[in-house]
Amino acid sequence: MRVTANTFPNSLITQLTSLTQRQNKLQNQAATGQLIRSPEDDPVAMRRILDLQAEGKQVSQYKRNIDRHQELAVASFNSIKAMKSISDRAREISISADGLKAQPELNLYAREVTELIKSAVQAANSKNRSDYLFGGTLSDRPPFVMTTDANGNVTGVTYQGNTTLSESEIASGVTLSAQNVGENASGSGPRGLIADSRSGADFFNHLISFQNNLLSGNVAAIESTDRANLGLDEENFLYHLGTSGAIQSRLEVTDSIATRRSDTLEALVSKEADADLAQTLVRLNQTQTAYQAALQSAGKILNSSLLDYIR
Amino acid sequence: MLGLFGTLSMANRSLQTQRNGTEVAGHNLANVNTPGYSRQRVAIETSLTIPSEMGPQGTGADVVQIVQLRDAFIDRLIMNETSVRGSYEARQKALQLGQSALGQQIDRQATGAEGSAAAGGIGGQHGIAEELSDLFASFQSLSTDPTSIPERQVLIIKAQSLVTQFNQVDLRLGNLRSSLNDSLTSDAEQANIALSDIASLNKQIIAAEIGTDAKANDLRDVRQKRIEDLSKLVKIDTAATANGGVDIAIDGVTLVSGPNVFDTLETYDAGGGQFLVRTLTGGATLNLAGGVMHGTIEGRDVDLATLQTSLDTLAGTLISEVNAVHAGGFGLGGTTGESFFTGTTASDIAVNSNLAGNPSMIQASGVAGAVGDNTVAVQLAQLADKKHAGLINQTFSESYGQNVASLGQALNSTNTQLTNQQIVEKMLLRQRDSVSGVSLDEEMTDLIKFQRAFEASAKLIRTVDEMLETVMSLKR
């Protein structure tokens, strides 16, 4: 092939352009650590990365949901534990209040039970952030309303929540609720914390009856009914404590699954998107050497011509 | 026999011949870097012989023609390949601008709040993908705390970022469409100038070559350059005529015939801002098959139009799906029936201003009065995983990922095609250079050759002169 005056410069321009482009690309890869940045770099990998990152963000959100559930579960657990100790004290009193006690003593017990009821109502009306814990989805109002008589004795506690739990996702398509409803007399759905028709628990009414029996000195009724009833309530609290613990452990397991998935996704995205730094730098070096070689060799060739030898 | 005076005259013509040789070599040297220039050679032939008693006798040499070394076949190939390259380049430009308009990038070093690694270390995405994920994450957060006003405010802000992103991308794609239309019109004007130049060069070439075998070499070089300029803009068909002219046709319509421009190009709006090309006088619609103008139309009507339509479908589906779920819910104050988004496409999608003004109206609850209910919020969050028939059974994120990948694929293929095309064209140009390019070494050698021959001819004159001197001195 005939080589003319412009063959060298033209080839040199082409070669240098191509080498500069390659250097630019490799330099970008080395600086960002990424093989892929824009869709044009590798459309198929870009698609996979976008999907993986979308999933990654979803997993992060599930982890945040789990945190929120855990927060709620811990808050509920603490309130239930408080009620369980109230229940324990009430049972103690029910055992202490036997026929050997005089009425003034029973009255003192009654006073303590009244206070226990008030504490229990306070615990049952606990809030987390701005929501009442035990009112079902009617979380904007105190679930339990207490009425007292002129003497300060509790005459009734009514439930104004509902029996619906708000469940939210902890994994794709898996919903859970760390909530407890205050009462459920329907015989189906979530079990009520204070009163439940299936377990026979009705903590406030049982305590009120106990308080009234103490006031009236009806020790026989305390022994025959109240003690057994309070036993039912305690079992119900134990059931809820157990359930709450189980939910917390399930949340922890789900959280660790999500963390593992997040790590796997990180590895997958890294495989698609990250540049192998060693490889990139070696290739960058090669390209730089080629660039210098092109410049030097071309410089020599372009410098010499027949003109150097003609006088 | 020539005789001494005949020899003197032969030496004189020889001087002229060698001088012509140096002139042409000089012309070549002067044009060594002129784009489109083809090297020239003097064609030297032996002069007519004269009969003599010794038989036919030579009378020296004459320059019969200055020949241009040009390969019409390679020229034609280059013209066609230039059109193909022009088309790829324009399409690449349109797609690169489309990619910028979309603004979708992957940033592995992106940081989240307070410099923490974004999304558990997997990096950020920038663009609609990120905003889309954020919207559904906000629905999730709301589902875990349906009465929280801060969560509702975050949701509104995330939704507003998403709609702004949709609006911006749509606006940028719309502006890009107008810019491509503008560049199409400006290319048509450039093409018209080239057509008129070619006609005018045809006229000069025909006038210069009429009644002679000689070629108007330099004019032909300029015309070839203009033809290639034109073929980069739009694919043309050329036909050489016997008188030295070249006729130019686009899509079967002859625009230049010899010295006359029959018709020129203009752009027109075929409806909906779709600018196409037709002839100005004849009004014939032209189907362009190559060149920058073809690439611009392809990029605009195929790749970018597909992207814009898919974004509209994505936005439209998002609006209708979210609204369908949201409308059935209840706000904290018991309001119901409000839509979450307004609008129907990427251009007019917006967050319902009632909700934006009062986030408590976001209808997260599925039961009137039960503010702690999150049924609707959960359903909204679960839309992220739902495969939608309108999006070819893909989720929102997958559908958007598909759009990005399609655009990337189109750009990636165009990049590859353009690189291949550039290689083909470079090879052809190198071949043409090997035929038509000026070699300094050759020209310098020619210079020496002609200089020596010139010196020899001068020597001949001096020799004849001395001989004449001798003859003159015979009689004193």
Interface residues (C-beta under 8 A of the other chain):
Chain A: M1 R2 V3 T4 A5 N6 T7 N10 S11 T14 T32 G33 Q34 I36 R37 S38 P39 E40 D41 D42 P43 V44 M46 R47 I49 L50 D51 L52 Q53 A54 G56 K57 Q58 V59 S60 Q61 Y62 K63 R64 N65 R68 H69 R129 S130 D131 G135 G136 T137 L138 S139 D140 N162 T164 S166 E167 S168 E169 S172 G173 T175 S262 L265 E266 V269 S270 A273 D274 S305 L306 L307 I310
Chain B: V32 N33 R39 L95 Q96 Q99 L102 Q104 Q105 I106 D107 R108 Q109 A119 G120 G121 I122 G123 G124 Q125 A129 E130 L132 S133 D134 F136 A137 Q140 S141 S143 T144 D145 P146 T147 S148 L332 S365 V367 G369 A370 V371 G372 D373 N374 T375 A377 V378 A381 Q382 A384 D385 S397 E398 Y400 G401 Q402 V404 A405 S406 L407 G408 Q409 L411 N412 N415 K426 L429 R430 Q431 D433 S434 V435 G437 V438 S439 L440 D441 M444 T445 I448
